[in-house]
Amino acid sequence: MSYSATTVTLNSAFPRNSKPKAKDSQNRRETISLIQKCKHIHQIPPIHAKIIRNFEDQDPFVVFELLRLCSNLNSIDYATKIFQQIQTPNVYLYTALIDGFVSSGFYLDAIRVYCRMVNGFVSPDNYAVTSVLKACGFGLALEEGRGVHAQVLKLGLSSNRSVRMKLLDLYGKSGEFECARRVFDEMPDRDVVASTVMISSYADYGLIDEAIGVFNRARSKDTVCWTAMIDGLVRNGEMNRALEAFREMQRDNVRPNEVTVVCVLSACSYLGALELGRWVHSYIDKYDIEFNYIVGGALINMYSRCGDIDEALAVFGKMKERDVSSYNSMIEGLAMHGKSMEAIQMFQTMIKQGLRPNSITFVKVLNACSHGGLLGLGFQIFHSMTNIHGIQPQIEHYGCMVDLLGRSGQLEEAYNFIARMKMAPDHIMLGALLSACKIHGNLELGERVSEILVNCGNADSGTYVLLSNVYASSGRWKEAAQVRAEMKEGGTPKEPGCSLIEVNNEIHKFLLGDLRHPKREEIYKKLTELIHELKSEGYLPATEAVLHDIEDTQKELALSIHSERLAICYGLIATKQGTTLRIVNNLRVCSDCHSMIKLIAKITNRKIVVRDRNRFHHFESGVCSCADYW
């Protein structure tokens, strides 16, 4: 349906209907009762036919109920046909149709109906304005919304709270914060709902400090307001601040809901905060927070990403309802922990249960094949996407296959696979092949891949670092230095290595050679002791892992102060003997750190779990769960 949107002029409101006769009123009540009992879309035409036979098709009360019924049963086309037969629609009928378009997602059509109403000299009331502003907000129709705002001021509707809230929502969603702030400041009673809208809007645009400012000034904060603030912090990568906000929420005795705990569990997952995640799990059980598939999936992700895959499996087993996303989370968790065959078995179980895998499922299961080096099975599953499940592979699926080939050492096959693709490769796929070239020492192919990346403008900091490392690992220090110089000149910052460890519910962060920690003297003392013990066990630093043209003694020093080693040393001095150490690292663990941590686990009789950029490593008794394949 389309209406022409023209400049509007407001005159008088449509006159009210005259008082109905007693018999008409009785017939109307019966008809409205019949409409309200209707539950299925196929019942609408017979009811409409009866209305026409009873000459009620112009009765605004009857037609209003009929239009609402069509909207509720998702039959907006039929509602439009009914509306077109009305000779003199009033503001209530226009509003009913506008509401129908909004609920059906046809926001521009809703705005056009509103314009037709005003151009037909039917004056809008606060309900019509609220409805069309909702359409403007959902459709991000800022200019149309400004026009409605001007009409609101002319009609004297600006004091209506619902109208103000929709204006606030419109300007916030559109990023027009000067206008949003003006509407917000003009509200005589800036309640918690208005504050929550402002907080969410600022967070959507990454203006987290502004969101915190509104939050701090709010006179009262309910669960929804706290959740909006925590969610905004999580979405903007402020995980520690999100957890601190959650702790403050507890101190203020505001009880979280299922949305709150999902946000907090997401922060725990990112930081590897297992103990806090366990506490949230116990809180869910204690206060009977609804354990639906969304909360269950968040718990699975938390336990998986915090290194406790057994507890993730236990949560999965207790879930009464599981959807595809539940299985996707479990498959991903198993793959991250090197349990590739278990992940594939989970995938097969899902299919046997009658659930249809989606595009995300195949990304997860193909990653499982990549982590396990299951080349043949990976291609079998990849081809089943189209042959069995009718899903066309996307760039992510092709990227998984390139990664699988690259990890298996079949670099030329990976390069040729990319060449045969029907779509252009992205920087993630080419970066995976470049990384494989470094690992397997294929400088010639690495240069070819890098040239493609740089020429197509897709090179990020990881690309430059990888190319530099490819040169350095081959002893071509001049070329390596040149790449890093180009990276610096181009303003592409290198992502610094960072490791996190949770001790007594507190997250401790370490960078390369970090000297900021209050226990730094004890940490470096423990590091010196460890290096001495490790060398007596036969440890020799793999100085070739240091890709800089410096002396071997300097390389040994550079290796010794990697962030994960500092985190481990702090864990050793800050926890009781036998406590499992859990480290989260933002980069791929280097070969020397990998060898060293195996020995640390052996001589300290500790289990050490490290999550790097690619997967989990469970170190125990001198062995790693990845079997040195990562």
N, C-alpha and C positions, 0 to 999 in steps of 0.2 A: 504494500500500500504506500502511496506517496501523496504528500500534500505540499503545496508550494509555501516556502518559508519567506514571507515578505515583512517589511517594516510594519509594526503594529501601532494602532492608535486605540486608546481605551476610552470608551464612552460609558454607557450605563450597563448595569447588570441585567441579566435576563429576568423578566418578571416571574414571581412565584406562581405556582399553580393554584387554581381556586380550590376551595374545600370540596372534597369528593362527596357524592351521595352515599347513603347507607348501603344500598345494594351494591354499588360499584366497589365500596370499601370491603364488603364481604367477599366479592369475587377476587379482588386484588389479594386479600390475605390468603385465599385458597391457592391462587396461582403462585404467589411468592413462596408459600409452604412447599408446593410441588417442586419449584426450582431448587430450593434449599435441600431437598431430599435427594436430588440428582447426584449420582456418584460416577457415572460413566459418560464418556464423550458421545457415544452413539444414542444416548437418551435426549440430547439437546434438540435435534431437529423435530421430533414429535412434540416436545414441549413448546417449541417455537411455533409450530403449526397450530397448536391449540390456542396459543396467545393471539395469533392472527385471526382465528375463527371467532374468538371472543372480543374482537376489536380492542385488544389491550396493547397492541404493538406500538402505540404512541403514548402509553402511560409511563411517565418517567420513573415511577417507583418499580414497576415490573421490569422495564427495560434495563434499569440500573442493576437489578439482581441478576438478570440474564447475562449482561455483559461481564459481571464479576464471575459468574459461573464459567463462562467461556475462558476467561483468563486463568481461573484456578485449574481448569482441565486442559490447559495448554492448547486452546483452540482459538488463537488470536485471529486467524483468517475468518472464521465464522463470526467472531465478534465484530470484525470490520464490516462484514456484509450487513449485519443487524444495524450497526450504527449508521450506515449509508441510507437506510430506509427511514430514519428518524427525521421528521419534518423540521422541528425546532428543538434541537438538543440544548439542554441547559448545562451549567457548569459541572453538575454532579455526573452527568453522562459523559461529558468530555474527560473528566478526571478518571472515571472508570476505564475508559479506553486507553488513556495515557498510562495508567497503572498496568493495564494488560500488556502494552508494548514493552514497558520497563521490565516486568517480570519475565517476559519472553526473550529479553535481550536485544530488542529492536529499539535502541535508544534514539537514533535519528528520527525514526517514525514517530516516536513519542513527542519529540520536540516539534515536529511538523504539525501534529494534531493540536498541540498547544498554540502554535502560531495561527492555525485556522480558527481556533476558538476565539482568540483575541481579535483577529481581523473580522470575525463575525459579530463583533460588539458584545461578546459574552465576557463579562468581567471575571477574572480569575479570583478565587479565594485562596486562603492559606494552604488548603489541601491540594489544590491544583498546582500551586507554586512549588510546594514541597515535592510533589511527584515529578514535575518537569526538571527541577534542580537535581533530583536523584538521577534522572536520565542524563543530564549534563555531566554529572560527576562520573558516572559509570562510563560514559562515552567520551570523556575528556573534552567535551565541547565547551571550551573556555569562553569563546566570544559569545555564543548563544547564552551561556550562563551569565555573562556580564549584562546582556540585554534584559534578562529576567530580573537580575538584581536591580536594574534601573526601574523596572516596573514595580518591583516590591517597594522601593522608596516612594514612588508616586502614589501607590495605593495605600500607603501607611501600614504595610504588613511587616515592616522590619523589626517590630518588637516581638513578633511571634517566635517562640523558642525553636519550634520545628524548622521554620524557615531559616533562622540563623544557623542552626546546626547543619542544614544542607548546604548553605553558602560556605560555611567553614570547611565542610568536607570537599566541596567542589574546588575551592582555592587551594586547599592542602594537597589534593590529588594532582592538581595541575602544576604544583610547585610555585604558585603565586603567593609567597609567604608574607609579602607586605600587605596584600589584601586580606589574607587569612588572619594575620595578626590584628588588623584593624577591626575585623568582625569579632574576633575573640575578645579584644580589649573593650569593645563597646557592649559586651554582654554584662548586664548588671549582676548576674549571678553565674560566674564562671565555675560551673559545677564539675564534678569528676568526669562526666561524659565528654564535655567540651575539651577538657585537658587531655583526655585520652586520644581524641581525634587529632589534636595538635601534635602530641607525642608521636603517634604513628606516622603522621604526615612528614614531620621532620626526619624521622628515622628512614622513611622510604627514600629520601633524597640524600641520605648519608650525613645529615646535619645532626649528629648525635649530641654534641654539646648543647645545641639549642633545645633538643628534646629533653635532655637532663634538666635544663633550666626551667622548662615548663613543669616538669615532674616535681622538682624541688619546691616550686611555688604553689603547687596544688594544695588547697586547704584540706582536702580529704582524699584518700586513695583507697579504692576498692580493689578486689582481685583482678578485675579487667584492666584497671590502670597499671597496677604492678606488672601484670603479664605483658602489656603493650611495651613497657619500658624494658623489661628483660628480653623480650623478643627483638626489640630494636637494637639492643646491644649485641645480641647474638648475630643478627643479620649483618651487622657492621663489623664483625670480627672482634668485638670487645668482650671476649669470653670471660676473662677474670673479673671484669666489672659486672658482667651479667650474674656471675656466681655471688659476688659481694652484694648485689641488689637482692638476690634471692635470700641471702642470710639476713639482710636488713628487713625484708618482708616477714621473715619468721620472727624477728625481734619485735615487730609491730603487731604480731598476732593476727596477721591476715592470712587466711587459709588459701593455698593455691588450688587451682582446678586442673583438669587433665591437660589443658593447653599450656598452663604454666610449667607443669612437670616435663612436657615434651620439649619446651624451650630449654629448660635447665639440663635435661639429659643430653640435648644437642651440644651444649657448652662443655659438659663433662666428656662427651665423646671426642671433641676437638682437642681438649687439653690432656686427655688420658687420666682424668680425675676419677679413678675407680672407687675409692672409698666414699666420696660424696655421692657418686652414682648409686652405690649400694644403699646409702642412707635414703636417697630419694625413692628407691625401690621399696624400702621398708615403710616409708611414709605413705606410698600409694596403697600398700596393704593395710596399714593401720587405720587410715581414714577412708577406706572404701572408695577411693577415686576410681572412676569407671575404667576397667581394664579392657579397653577395646583394641582393635587391631592397630590403631594409630599409636596408642601408649605402648602396646606390646612391641611394635616395630621399633619405637624409640629406645626401649630397653634392650632389644637385641643389638641395635647399632651401638649403644653405649658399652655393653659388655664386650662386644666384638672388638670395638676400636680401643677399648681400655685393656685388652689383653686376656680377658677371661672368656674364651670361646665355649667352655663347658657350661658356664652359667647362661650364656646366650642360648645354647641348645635347650637348657632346662626351661627358660622362659618360653621358647618356641613350643616346647612340649605341653606347657600348661595353658596355652592360648586356646580358648573355646572356638574362636572364629579366626580364620586365616584367609587372607586374600593373596593376590599375586605379589603385592608389595612386601608381605610378611616373608614369603619364600625368597624374594629377591634379596632382602636384608640378610637372611640366613645363608644364602649361597655366597653373597659377598663376604660375609664374616668368615666362613670356612675357607674361602679362597685366600683371604688375607693371611690366614694362619697356616697356609701351606697344605691344607687338607683338601687337595684338588679332587681326589676321587670321591670324598664325602660330599663335596659341593655338587659334583655331577650326579651323584645318587639322589641328592635333594631335588635337583632339577627334574630327574626322571620320576621321582615320587610325586611332585607337583602335577606333572602331566597325567599320571595315573589317577590322581584325585579329580581329574576333570577340569582343572584350571588351565586356562590358555596362557602360555607365556607371552609377554609383550617384548617390545624392543629393548627395554632396560634389562629384562631377564637375560637376554642373549649377551649383552655387554658383560654382565656378572659372570655367566658361566664360561664365556670365552676367556675372560681374565683368569678364571680358575685353571683352564687348560694352559694358559701362558705361564702362570706361576709353577705349574707342575711339569712343564715341558712336554705336554701331551699333544704332540703335533698332529698325529693322525686323527685322534678323537676330536681335536679342535676343528679340523677341516670338515669332519663328518657333521658336527653340530652346526657349523657355519652354513654348509649346503642345505641342511634341513630347514633353515629359516624360510627359504623360498619354496623348496620342494614339498615340505610337509606342513609348515605352519603359515604359509602365505604372507610372510613378513619380508619386505625388501630391505636388504642391508643398508645401513646408513654409514656415514663417515666414521662413527665410533666403532662399528663392527669391523670395518676394514682396518682400522687402527689396531684393534686387538690382534688381528691376524698378522699384521706386520710385526707387532711386538713379539708374537709367538715364534715367527720365523727368525727374527733377529736374536732372540734369547737362545734359540736352538743352533745358532751359528750359521744359518742358511741366509747369508746376507744378500747375495746376488738374487736368490729366489725372492727375497723380500722386496728388493728394488724392482724386479720385474713384475711382481704382484702389484706394486703401486702403478707401474706404467700401464698395466692392463685395466686399471680401474676406470669406471665410467664417469668418475668425478675427480676434481682436483684434490690432492692431498692437503691436509691442514698441517700446521706447525707442530702439533702434538704427535702426529704419526711420523713425520720426518724426524722429529726429535728422538723418538723411540729408536728409529733406525740408526741415527747418528750415535746414540748411546751404545747401541750394539756394535757399531764399527769401532768405538773406543775399546770396549771390553774384549773384542776379538782381534784387535790390532790391524784393522783394514783401513789404512790411512787414505788410500786412493779413492775408495768408495765414500769414505767420510767427507773428503773434500768435495766430491760431486754433490752429495746430499746437502752440505752446507751452502754450496753455491746456489742451489735451488731455493733454499730457505731465505738467504740474504737477498737474492734478486727479486723474489716475490713479495718482499717487505713483511714477511711473517716472523722474522727472527726476533726472539725475545732474549732476556738475559741468559736463560738456560741454554739457548742455542749457541751464543757466543762463548759461554763457559765450556760447553761440550767440545766445540771446535778447537778452542785453545788447549783443552786437555788432550784431544786427539793428537795435536802437534807435539805437546809436551811429552806424552807417553812414548813418542817415537824419537825423542831427543831433539826435535826441531824447535829449540828455544826461541829463536828469532821470530819465527812465524807465530808462535804462541803469544809472545809479547806484543806483536803487532795486532793480533786479534783483540787482546785485552785493551790495547790503546784505542782501537776503533770503537770498542764498546764504551769506554770512558768518554771519548769525544762525542759519541752519539747520545750521551746522557742516559744510557741504559744501566741502571744500578744492578749489581750482583746481589742475589738473595743471600743474606748471611746465614751460616749454619746456626741452628738453635736447638737446644735440648731441654725438655721439661721433665721434672720428676715430682710426684706427689708424696709428701711426707706429713703425716698427722693432719690430713685434710687441707694442706696448704700446698699450692703449686710453686715450685722453685724453678727459675729460668736461668739457663747458662748459655753464653756465647763462647766462641773460640777465645781461649786465653782469658776468660772472664775474671776480673778482680773486684767485682762489686759486691759479691756475697759476703754477709757478715762473718761467715765461717771460712773465709778464703784461706787463712793460714792453716787451719786443720785440714782443709781439702787438699791443698798442694803438698802438705806433709804426707798425707795418705797416698797421694799420687806418686810421690818419690819412693815411698816404701813399696808400693805395688810394682813399679817398674823394676826395682831391684829384685823382688821376688820372682817376677815373670822372666827376667833374664836368667836367673838361676834354674828356671824350668825349661830353658832353651829358646825363649822368645827373642827373635831378631826383628827389629823394626823394618817394615817393608818400605824403605825410603823411596822406592820407585813410585809409591802412591802419592808422594808430594810432587806435584807437577809445576815446580818452580826451579829455575836454574840457580841453586844455592848449594853450599857444602852439605855433606851427609850429616854432620853434627847438627847443623841448623835444621835439616829435614827431620831428624829425630825429635828435636824440640818442637817443631811445628806439629808433628803427629801427636806428641804427648799431651798437648793442651786442647785437643778436639773437644767440643762441647759435651758429647756423650760420655767421655771419660771423666770430666769434671762432675757431671750429674751422678755417675756411678759412685765416685769417691765420696760425694756428699751422702748418698744413700747408705754407703757402708758405715759411715761414722754416725749417722743420725737414726739408724734403725737397729732393732735387735737382731742378733745372730739368727740366721734361718729365714728372715723376712725376704720375700720376693721383691726384687727391685724392678720397677716398671718405668721405662724411659720412652719419651716421645721425641723423635727427631724429624725435622722438617725436610731433610735431604736424604739421599740414598747413602747408607752407611758405607764407608770406604773399606777396602779389603784389609788394611792394617788394623782398623778398629774392630772389624769382624773377628780377625784372628786373636786379637788381644782380649776381647770380651769372652771368647771361649775359654781362654786360660784363666781369666779372672773368676769366672763361674766355677772353674775346677778348684783353684787354690783357696777360694773363700767359702766353698761349699754352699754357694747361693744359686738360686734360679734367677736369671736376669732376662726380662722380656723387653725387647726393643722394637718399637714401631717406627719404621723409617718411611720415606715417601712412597715406597712400593708395597711393603708387606710387613708382617711380623716376623721377628726372630726370637725363638725361645732357646736361650742358652742354658745348658745344664750339664754338669760333669764333663766339661770340655767339648761338648758337641752342640751344634745348632740345628734347629728343626728344619731349616731350609736346605740342609745337606750341601751347603756352599753353592747353592743355585739361586741367585737373586739378581 
